[in-house]
Amino acid sequence: MLFTATLLWTCALVFANPADDLVDDVLLGIKPKIILAGLEPAFLDRFQIQINSTWLPKFVADFKNSSVSGLSLLRRKEPCEFKNSTYARAYCVLTTCDLEASLRASVKGDRLSRSLHDIVVNVTFVLPKIGVAMEGDHGRQTRLLGTFIDDVIPLVAVEGQLDLNKNRKKEFLRSLQTQVRIRLNDILWNRYGRVFRDELQRLNSTLDGSRQTSEARDES
């Protein structure tokens, strides 16, 4: 039963958007490559992040032509491996989609608005499909959202990975937090109604606290 559910969920993800090579590669394991860039080692040790192999050469080329300081290819790891659960695999896909866009934002400092749009689009694409996988299991959905709030948003908003002056950095973070909050509220509220009310409130307070901390740091 678990195998069948996982298979159906995988098919739903893949066929829902067959043009999304990133998700296809993560789910089907087509020549997986691990690229870890400018992120905290503790995060990398906790989650095995897997990114589309076809994107790796472009990233390296962008990196070599970039003036971004402090961003480096750290190491390779084995492909993303979790226990055989829908929750774990869904989180892997969510984190991977978000990472690709956040790394592009770091490398291409002159294209922040485009990269910000990509982050929001990727979040928009993945979350409803996670919901399809776990329809009816609201407890698991809520835990997934909580993990997303705690780990993914702070990852994207790591100021040290953006080679920007203080004013540009503050503008980028504020815009990112606002747009992600709006999209998450739209997606989750429309799909799950009151199930996520507590989590959405915590999302707002988490982002408000993060923004205030960032502004206080910039002012100092």
C-alpha positions in Angstrom: 0.0 0.0 0.0 2.8 2.4 0.9 4.6 1.6 -2.4 1.4 2.1 -4.4 0.7 5.5 -2.7 4.3 6.6 -3.3 4.1 5.6 -6.9 0.8 7.4 -7.5 2.2 10.5 -5.8 5.3 10.4 -7.9 3.3 10.1 -11.1 1.1 13.0 -10.1 4.1 15.2 -9.6 5.8 14.3 -12.8 2.9 14.3 -15.1 1.4 17.5 -13.6 4.3 19.4 -15.2 6.5 17.2 -17.3 8.5 20.2 -18.5 9.9 20.7 -15.0 13.2 18.9 -15.4 14.3 19.8 -11.9 11.5 17.9 -10.3 11.8 15.0 -12.8 15.4 14.6 -12.0 14.9 14.6 -8.3 12.1 12.1 -8.3 13.4 9.8 -11.0 17.1 9.9 -10.0 18.4 10.8 -13.5 22.1 11.4 -13.2 21.8 13.1 -9.9 24.5 15.6 -9.0 25.0 17.3 -5.7 25.9 21.0 -5.6 26.3 22.8 -2.3 27.0 26.5 -2.5 27.5 29.1 0.2 25.3 27.4 2.8 25.8 26.6 6.5 27.4 23.1 7.0 24.9 22.2 9.7 22.1 22.6 7.2 23.9 20.6 4.6 24.5 17.8 7.0 20.9 17.7 8.1 19.4 17.6 4.5 21.0 15.9 1.6 20.2 18.4 -1.2 20.0 17.2 -4.8 20.0 19.5 -7.8 19.4 18.9 -11.5 22.6 17.8 -13.2 21.7 19.8 -16.3 21.8 23.0 -14.3 25.3 22.3 -12.8 27.4 23.5 -15.8 25.4 26.7 -16.1 25.8 27.5 -12.4 29.6 26.9 -12.6 29.8 29.2 -15.6 27.9 31.9 -13.8 30.0 31.5 -10.8 33.3 31.9 -12.6 32.0 35.1 -14.3 30.6 36.4 -11.0 32.0 39.0 -8.6 30.1 37.5 -5.7 32.4 37.0 -2.7 32.0 34.2 -0.2 30.0 31.9 -2.6 31.8 28.6 -3.3 31.2 25.1 -4.4 31.8 23.3 -1.1 31.6 19.6 -1.7 29.6 16.8 -3.3 27.4 14.3 -1.6 25.5 11.1 -2.4 22.0 11.6 -3.9 19.2 12.6 -1.6 18.2 9.6 0.5 15.4 9.6 3.0 13.3 6.9 4.6 10.6 5.7 2.3 8.0 8.3 3.2 6.0 10.8 1.2 6.7 13.5 3.7 10.5 13.1 3.4 10.5 13.0 -0.4 8.2 15.9 -0.7 10.4 18.0 1.5 13.4 17.1 -0.6 11.6 18.3 -3.7 10.5 21.5 -2.0 13.9 22.4 -0.7 15.6 21.6 -4.0 13.3 23.8 -6.1 13.8 26.7 -3.7 17.5 26.3 -3.6 18.0 26.6 -7.3 16.4 30.0 -7.3 18.1 31.2 -4.2 21.5 30.3 -5.6 20.7 32.1 -8.8 19.8 35.1 -6.8 23.2 34.9 -5.0 25.2 34.5 -8.2 23.3 37.0 -10.3 23.1 40.1 -8.1 21.9 42.2 -11.0 18.9 40.0 -11.6 17.4 39.9 -8.1 13.9 40.7 -9.2 13.9 37.8 -11.7 15.4 35.4 -9.2 12.9 36.5 -6.6 10.1 35.7 -9.0 11.6 32.3 -9.6 11.6 31.6 -5.9 8.0 32.4 -5.6 7.0 30.5 -8.7 8.8 27.4 -7.4 7.1 27.6 -4.1 3.8 28.0 -5.9 4.5 24.9 -8.0 5.5 22.5 -5.3 3.2 23.1 -2.4 -0.1 22.1 -4.1 1.4 18.9 -5.3 2.6 18.0 -1.8 -1.0 18.5 -0.8 -2.2 16.1 -3.4 0.3 13.5 -2.1 -1.0 13.8 1.5 -4.6 14.6 0.9 -6.5 14.0 4.2 -3.4 13.7 6.3 -3.6 17.3 7.7 -1.2 16.6 10.6 1.6 15.6 8.2 0.8 18.6 5.9 1.0 21.0 8.9 4.4 19.5 10.0 5.7 20.0 6.4 4.6 23.6 6.4 6.2 24.2 9.8 9.5 22.7 8.5 9.3 24.9 5.4 8.9 28.0 7.5 11.7 27.1 9.9 14.3 25.9 7.5 13.7 27.1 3.9 12.8 30.7 4.3 15.8 31.5 6.6 18.0 29.7 4.1 16.9 31.9 1.2 17.3 35.0 3.4 20.9 34.4 4.5 22.3 37.9 4.0 25.9 36.7 4.0 25.3 35.0 0.7 24.3 38.1 -1.2 27.1 40.4 -2.3 25.0 43.6 -2.1 25.2 46.9 -0.3 23.0 47.3 2.8 20.2 49.2 1.1 19.9 46.7 -1.8 20.1 43.7 0.6 17.4 45.1 2.8 15.2 45.8 -0.2 15.7 42.3 -1.5 14.9 40.6 1.8 11.8 42.6 2.5 10.5 41.9 -1.0 11.2 38.2 -0.7 9.6 37.8 2.6 6.5 39.8 1.6 6.0 37.9 -1.7 6.6 34.5 -0.2 4.2 35.3 2.6 1.5 36.4 0.2 1.9 33.3 -2.1 1.9 30.9 0.8 -1.2 32.4 2.3 -3.0 32.3 -1.1 -2.0 28.7 -1.8 -2.6 27.2 1.6 -5.7 29.1 2.6 -7.4 28.4 -0.7 -6.6 24.7 -0.7 -6.8 23.7 3.0 -8.9 26.4 4.6 -8.7 26.5 8.4 -6.3 23.5 8.7 -3.3 25.9 8.5 -4.7 28.8 10.4 -2.2 28.4 13.3 0.7 27.8 10.9 -0.1 30.8 8.8 -0.2 33.0 11.9 3.2 31.6 12.9 4.5 32.3 9.4 3.5 35.9 9.7 5.1 36.4 13.1 8.3 34.5 12.0 8.8 36.7 8.9 8.0 39.9 10.9 10.7 38.9 13.4 13.2 38.1 10.7 12.6 41.4 9.0 13.0 43.4 12.1 16.2 41.6 13.1 17.6 42.2 9.6 16.7 45.9 9.7 18.2 46.3 13.2 21.4 44.6 12.0 21.6 46.9 8.9 21.1 50.0 11.0 23.8 49.1 13.4 
